[in-house]
Amino acid sequence: MMTHKRFHTIIAMLTLLVAGLSVTNWYFKPENASTWAIGLAAMPVIWAIVTIIIRLRPLTSYSEAERRFFTASVFVAGLMLAGAQGLKLTDTLGDFDMNFLDRVWGVAIGAVLVIMGNIMPKILGPLSAKRCSPSATQSIQRFSGWSFVLAGLAWIMAWAVLPVTQANTVAMVSVASSVVLVMLRCTWALATSRRT
């Protein structure tokens, strides 16, 4: 079973990896400082969100499936950030066809979103620990899963078909839209559960 200490150790290592790659990129290409700053801030922000979530509901109260999904999600997010920073460093230091590598990386990220979205509705924990009814919880999980599957498919299509200069923008808009829809769905569920 994953302990809090072990979980935070994994996040700390991922944070150091992403920060190291971001700082290295910053050193070689200081003109892209805003991009590297986002890379530096991303993992600490994820770590803070994870800490808040764990304080609201301790890791020990999660089912085994929930714990695995939660830790895998954080781990995959860290690896995706590290991979993106690593690709940028490869572009700076090497002489590679980055269009091909960017496309492969983009399709891989979309595939991860599809897989995570597909798993999401199947992760059942103790429904009594949730803030809304079991049926509302499952409905939110199904909605979230479908939303991320569709965003992942849009991400894959963008990176497979569009010019590289446009693919990232379209892919990011698809995921941002998915996140906003899920947040609105959760807010609506919480608002209606308080009325009843």
DABEL-V999891 format. One record per residue. N is the residue number from 0. RES is the residue in one small letter. SS is DSSP state (helix for helix, strand for strand, loop for the rest). PHI is phi in whole degrees, 0 to 359 (NA if undefined). Layout:
{{N;RES;SS;PHI} {N;RES;SS;PHI}}
This chain:
{{0;m;loop;NA} {1;m;loop;285} {2;t;loop;267} {3;h;helix;302} {4;k;helix;297} {5;r;helix;296} {6;f;helix;299} {7;h;helix;292} {8;t;helix;295} {9;i;helix;298} {10;i;helix;296} {11;a;helix;297} {12;m;helix;295} {13;l;helix;296} {14;t;helix;299} {15;l;helix;295} {16;l;helix;298} {17;v;helix;296} {18;a;helix;297} {19;g;helix;299} {20;l;helix;294} {21;s;helix;296} {22;v;helix;295} {23;t;helix;297} {24;n;helix;300} {25;w;helix;300} {26;y;helix;299} {27;f;helix;280} {28;k;loop;226} {29;p;helix;295} {30;e;helix;292} {31;n;helix;258} {32;a;helix;305} {33;s;helix;296} {34;t;helix;296} {35;w;helix;290} {36;a;helix;295} {37;i;helix;297} {38;g;helix;299} {39;l;helix;295} {40;a;helix;276} {41;a;helix;300} {42;m;helix;292} {43;p;helix;300} {44;v;helix;294} {45;i;helix;300} {46;w;helix;299} {47;a;helix;297} {48;i;helix;297} {49;v;helix;299} {50;t;helix;298} {51;i;helix;296} {52;i;helix;300} {53;i;helix;291} {54;r;helix;290} {55;l;helix;291} {56;r;loop;214} {57;p;loop;303} {58;l;helix;303} {59;t;helix;292} {60;s;helix;274} {61;y;loop;280} {62;s;loop;289} {63;e;helix;301} {64;a;helix;296} {65;e;helix;296} {66;r;helix;299} {67;r;helix;298} {68;f;helix;295} {69;f;helix;298} {70;t;helix;293} {71;a;helix;297} {72;s;helix;298} {73;v;helix;293} {74;f;helix;297} {75;v;helix;295} {76;a;helix;300} {77;g;helix;296} {78;l;helix;294} {79;m;helix;294} {80;l;helix;296} {81;a;helix;295} {82;g;helix;297} {83;a;helix;296} {84;q;helix;294} {85;g;helix;296} {86;l;helix;297} {87;k;helix;296} {88;l;helix;292} {89;t;helix;299} {90;d;helix;298} {91;t;helix;290} {92;l;helix;267} {93;g;loop;247} {94;d;loop;239} {95;f;loop;239} {96;d;loop;281} {97;m;helix;290} {98;n;helix;301} {99;f;helix;294} {100;l;helix;297} {101;d;helix;298} {102;r;helix;295} {103;v;helix;298} {104;w;helix;297} {105;g;helix;299} {106;v;helix;296} {107;a;helix;296} {108;i;helix;296} {109;g;helix;300} {110;a;helix;297} {111;v;helix;297} {112;l;helix;299} {113;v;helix;297} {114;i;helix;296} {115;m;helix;297} {116;g;helix;296} {117;n;helix;290} {118;i;helix;283} {119;m;helix;311} {120;p;loop;292} {121;k;loop;270} {122;i;loop;274} {123;l;loop;249} {124;g;loop;243} {125;p;loop;293} {126;l;helix;295} {127;s;helix;291} {128;a;helix;278} {129;k;loop;279} {130;r;loop;270} {131;c;loop;225} {132;s;loop;298} {133;p;helix;304} {134;s;helix;292} {135;a;helix;293} {136;t;helix;299} {137;q;helix;294} {138;s;helix;297} {139;i;helix;296} {140;q;helix;296} {141;r;helix;295} {142;f;helix;299} {143;s;helix;297} {144;g;helix;300} {145;w;helix;298} {146;s;helix;300} {147;f;helix;285} {148;v;helix;297} {149;l;helix;295} {150;a;helix;295} {151;g;helix;295} {152;l;helix;295} {153;a;helix;296} {154;w;helix;298} {155;i;helix;299} {156;m;helix;298} {157;a;helix;300} {158;w;helix;284} {159;a;helix;277} {160;v;helix;247} {161;l;loop;284} {162;p;loop;299} {163;v;helix;305} {164;t;helix;295} {165;q;helix;258} {166;a;helix;302} {167;n;helix;297} {168;t;helix;298} {169;v;helix;297} {170;a;helix;297} {171;m;helix;296} {172;v;helix;296} {173;s;helix;296} {174;v;helix;288} {175;a;helix;299} {176;s;helix;298} {177;s;helix;297} {178;v;helix;298} {179;v;helix;298} {180;l;helix;298} {181;v;helix;295} {182;m;helix;297} {183;l;helix;296} {184;r;helix;296} {185;c;helix;295} {186;t;helix;298} {187;w;helix;297} {188;a;helix;297} {189;l;helix;293} {190;a;helix;296} {191;t;helix;286} {192;s;helix;288} {193;r;helix;287} {194;r;helix;288} {195;t;loop;268}}
